[in-house]
Amino acid sequence: MKIFPAIDIKDKKCVRLIKGDFNNKIEYEISPLLQAEKYKEYGFKNLHIVDLDGALCGETINFNIIAEIVKKFDFQIEVGGGLRTFESINKYIDLGVEKVILGSAAIKDKNFLKTACLKFVNKIALGVDAKDGYLSVFGWKENSNQLTLDYLKEVNDFGISRLIYTDINRDGTKQSPNFYETKKVASISRCPVIISGGVSSIDDIKKAKKLNNNNIEGIIVGKAIYDGNIKLDELAKQLDA
């Protein structure tokens, strides 16, 4: 089970949103670079980064900050937020990230997702952000009229290398992930699934690890780290447990 500590960047700061609401965010004093350094000190190998400014406007706003993290630390990094062109995908792949996460652009245009998977083999992760069973797009500001599971069935054979499933109603709430829906998604998906949204305690990590044989590859941990509900030393012990 891979553990992905998270760094969400807005206005060059680490932030966490509550239920995907940009008007309900918490800013943290530590910089993205120093937060990445902390994760490295505790032995984490994987890192989840989202450019929230990019998600809002569809451009790679925080590329330079992310590039500094990539170059300075030896992480397996997945990065998302505003990646809506082949050029922006290529920028991050050339930088050396492990996976590029496509969200809104992939949901709005399935051909874009399919071509990206063919063009960048084993590099494309799909970010599936769902609210009440329906997909959300454009920085979670807009709900689509497409059911999550229906969409997954349509794109399942495109060659997606990883799927990140976030229940927006849980994200940033520390009310535990939606394990039930995640298992449903994982049972359909032909690629490994990452749990995201709502992690509150080490118990959530332990519960996720029990699902490791159900096509679930890992879990993302964000707000619970920043708020101190999960201590990094405790989380690091789960890497080898």
C-alpha positions as CSV (number, residue, x, y, z in Angstrom):
1,M,0.0,0.0,0.0
2,K,1.6,3.3,-1.1
3,I,1.1,6.3,1.1
4,F,1.0,9.7,-0.7
5,P,1.3,12.7,1.6
6,A,-0.2,15.6,-0.2
7,I,0.8,19.1,-1.1
8,D,-1.9,21.4,-2.5
9,I,-0.6,24.7,-3.7
10,K,-2.4,28.0,-4.0
11,D,-0.9,31.4,-4.1
12,K,2.5,29.7,-3.5
13,K,1.3,28.3,-0.2
14,C,0.2,24.9,1.1
15,V,-3.5,25.0,1.5
16,R,-6.4,22.5,2.1
17,L,-9.9,23.0,0.8
18,I,-13.0,21.9,2.6
19,K,-15.2,19.8,0.3
20,G,-13.5,21.3,-2.7
21,D,-14.7,24.9,-1.9
22,F,-12.1,27.5,-2.8
23,N,-13.9,29.9,-0.5
24,N,-13.5,27.5,2.4
25,K,-9.8,26.9,2.5
26,I,-7.1,26.8,5.2
27,E,-3.6,28.2,4.5
28,Y,-0.6,26.8,6.3
29,E,2.5,28.7,7.2
30,I,5.0,26.1,5.8
31,S,6.0,26.5,2.1
32,P,5.5,23.6,-0.4
33,L,9.2,23.1,-0.6
34,L,9.7,22.8,3.2
35,Q,6.7,20.5,3.4
36,A,8.2,18.2,0.8
37,E,11.5,18.3,2.7
38,K,9.6,17.1,5.9
39,Y,8.1,14.3,4.0
40,K,11.5,13.3,2.7
41,E,13.0,13.3,6.2
42,Y,10.4,10.8,7.4
43,G,11.2,8.4,4.5
44,F,8.2,8.8,2.3
45,K,8.8,7.7,-1.3
46,N,5.6,8.9,-3.0
47,L,4.1,12.4,-3.2
48,H,0.8,13.8,-4.4
49,I,0.9,17.4,-5.6
50,V,-2.0,19.5,-6.9
51,D,-1.7,23.0,-8.5
52,L,-5.0,24.5,-7.3
53,D,-4.3,27.7,-9.2
54,G,-3.9,25.6,-12.3
55,A,-7.1,23.7,-11.6
56,L,-9.0,27.0,-11.6
57,C,-7.5,28.5,-14.8
58,G,-6.3,25.6,-16.8
59,E,-2.6,26.5,-16.8
60,T,0.5,25.3,-15.1
61,I,0.7,28.2,-12.7
62,N,2.9,26.6,-10.0
63,F,5.2,24.7,-12.4
64,N,8.4,26.4,-11.0
65,I,7.6,25.4,-7.4
66,I,6.8,21.8,-8.4
67,A,9.9,21.7,-10.6
68,E,12.0,22.7,-7.6
69,I,10.5,19.9,-5.5
70,V,11.1,17.4,-8.3
71,K,14.7,18.4,-8.7
72,K,15.6,18.6,-5.0
73,F,14.0,15.4,-3.7
74,D,13.8,11.9,-4.9
75,F,10.1,11.2,-4.8
76,Q,7.8,9.3,-7.1
77,I,5.5,12.2,-7.8
78,E,2.0,12.4,-9.2
79,V,0.9,15.9,-10.1
80,G,-2.4,17.4,-11.2
81,G,-4.2,20.7,-11.6
82,G,-4.9,22.5,-14.8
83,L,-3.4,19.9,-17.2
84,R,-5.5,20.4,-20.3
85,T,-3.1,20.3,-23.2
86,F,-0.5,17.8,-24.5
87,E,2.1,20.5,-24.0
88,S,1.5,20.9,-20.3
89,I,1.5,17.1,-19.8
90,N,4.8,16.9,-21.7
91,K,6.3,19.7,-19.5
92,Y,5.8,17.6,-16.4
93,I,6.9,14.3,-17.9
94,D,10.1,16.0,-19.1
95,L,10.5,17.2,-15.6
96,G,10.6,13.7,-14.3
97,V,7.3,13.2,-12.5
98,E,6.0,9.6,-12.3
99,K,2.4,10.3,-13.2
100,V,0.4,13.2,-14.6
101,I,-3.1,13.5,-13.4
102,L,-5.8,14.4,-15.8
103,G,-9.2,15.5,-14.5
104,S,-11.5,18.1,-16.1
105,A,-10.0,17.9,-19.6
106,A,-10.3,14.1,-19.6
107,I,-13.9,14.1,-18.4
108,K,-15.0,16.8,-20.9
109,D,-13.1,15.2,-23.8
110,K,-12.6,11.4,-23.7
111,N,-10.6,11.5,-26.9
112,F,-8.1,13.8,-25.2
113,L,-7.7,11.2,-22.5
114,K,-7.4,8.4,-24.9
115,T,-4.8,10.1,-27.0
116,A,-2.8,11.2,-23.9
117,C,-2.7,7.6,-22.8
118,L,-1.4,6.5,-26.2
119,K,1.1,9.3,-26.4
120,F,2.4,9.1,-22.9
121,V,2.3,5.4,-22.1
122,N,2.1,4.5,-18.4
123,K,2.3,8.1,-17.4
124,I,-1.4,9.2,-17.3
125,A,-3.4,9.0,-14.1
126,L,-7.1,9.8,-14.1
127,G,-8.4,12.0,-11.3
128,V,-12.0,11.1,-10.7
129,D,-13.6,13.7,-8.4
130,A,-17.2,12.7,-7.5
131,K,-20.0,14.3,-5.6
132,D,-23.2,12.3,-4.9
133,G,-22.2,9.8,-7.6
134,Y,-21.6,12.4,-10.3
135,L,-18.3,13.7,-11.7
136,S,-17.2,17.2,-10.9
137,V,-14.9,19.3,-13.1
138,F,-13.0,22.6,-13.3
139,G,-11.6,22.8,-9.8
140,W,-14.8,21.2,-8.4
141,K,-16.7,24.3,-9.3
142,E,-19.0,22.5,-11.8
143,N,-20.9,19.3,-11.5
144,S,-21.2,17.2,-14.7
145,N,-24.3,15.3,-15.5
146,Q,-22.3,12.1,-15.9
147,L,-22.4,9.2,-13.3
148,T,-19.0,8.3,-12.2
149,L,-19.3,4.6,-12.8
150,D,-20.8,5.1,-16.3
151,Y,-17.9,7.3,-17.2
152,L,-15.3,4.7,-16.0
153,K,-16.9,2.0,-18.1
154,E,-16.5,4.2,-21.1
155,V,-12.8,4.9,-20.6
156,N,-11.7,1.7,-19.0
157,D,-9.7,0.4,-22.0
158,F,-7.9,3.6,-22.8
159,G,-4.7,2.6,-21.1
160,I,-5.0,4.7,-17.9
161,S,-2.2,3.7,-15.6
162,R,-3.7,4.9,-12.3
163,L,-7.1,6.2,-11.0
164,I,-7.4,8.6,-8.1
165,Y,-10.9,8.5,-6.7
166,T,-11.9,11.5,-4.5
167,D,-15.3,11.8,-2.8
168,I,-15.6,15.6,-2.6
169,N,-18.1,15.4,0.2
170,R,-15.4,13.8,2.3
171,D,-12.4,15.8,1.1
172,G,-10.9,18.1,3.8
173,T,-13.5,17.0,6.4
174,K,-11.4,14.3,8.2
175,Q,-14.6,12.1,8.3
176,S,-12.8,9.1,6.8
177,P,-12.7,8.2,3.1
178,N,-15.7,6.8,1.3
179,F,-14.3,3.2,1.3
180,Y,-17.6,1.8,0.0
181,E,-17.6,3.8,-3.2
182,T,-13.9,3.4,-3.7
183,K,-14.3,-0.3,-3.6
184,K,-17.0,-0.1,-6.2
185,V,-14.8,2.0,-8.4
186,A,-11.9,-0.3,-7.9
187,S,-14.0,-3.3,-8.9
188,I,-14.7,-1.7,-12.3
189,S,-11.3,-0.1,-12.9
190,R,-8.8,-1.9,-15.0
191,C,-6.0,0.1,-13.4
192,P,-4.9,0.4,-9.8
193,V,-6.9,2.9,-7.6
194,I,-5.8,5.5,-5.1
195,I,-8.1,6.4,-2.2
196,S,-8.5,10.2,-1.6
197,G,-10.5,12.5,0.6
198,G,-11.4,12.5,4.2
199,V,-8.5,10.6,5.9
200,S,-8.7,11.3,9.6
201,S,-6.5,8.9,11.5
202,I,-4.0,6.1,11.4
203,D,-7.0,3.8,11.6
204,D,-8.1,4.9,8.1
205,I,-4.6,4.0,6.8
206,K,-4.9,0.5,8.4
207,K,-8.4,0.0,7.0
208,A,-7.1,1.0,3.5
209,K,-4.2,-1.5,3.8
210,K,-6.7,-4.3,4.3
211,L,-8.2,-3.4,0.9
212,N,-4.8,-3.8,-0.8
213,N,-5.9,-6.9,-2.7
214,N,-8.9,-5.2,-4.1
215,N,-7.1,-3.3,-6.9
216,I,-6.4,-0.5,-4.5
217,E,-2.8,0.7,-4.8
218,G,-2.5,3.5,-2.2
219,I,-4.0,6.3,-0.2
220,I,-3.5,10.1,-0.1
221,V,-3.2,11.9,3.2
222,G,-3.5,15.7,3.5
223,K,-5.4,17.8,6.0
224,A,-4.9,15.2,8.8
225,I,-1.2,15.7,8.5
226,Y,-1.3,19.5,8.5
227,D,-3.7,19.7,11.4
228,G,-1.7,17.2,13.5
229,N,-4.3,14.5,13.6
230,I,-1.8,12.2,12.0
231,K,1.9,12.5,13.1
232,L,4.4,11.9,10.4
233,D,6.4,9.5,12.5
234,E,3.3,7.4,13.1
235,L,2.4,7.5,9.4
236,A,5.9,6.6,8.4
237,K,5.7,3.4,10.5
238,Q,2.8,2.3,8.2
239,L,5.2,2.3,5.2
240,D,6.7,-1.0,6.3
241,A,3.9,-2.3,8.6
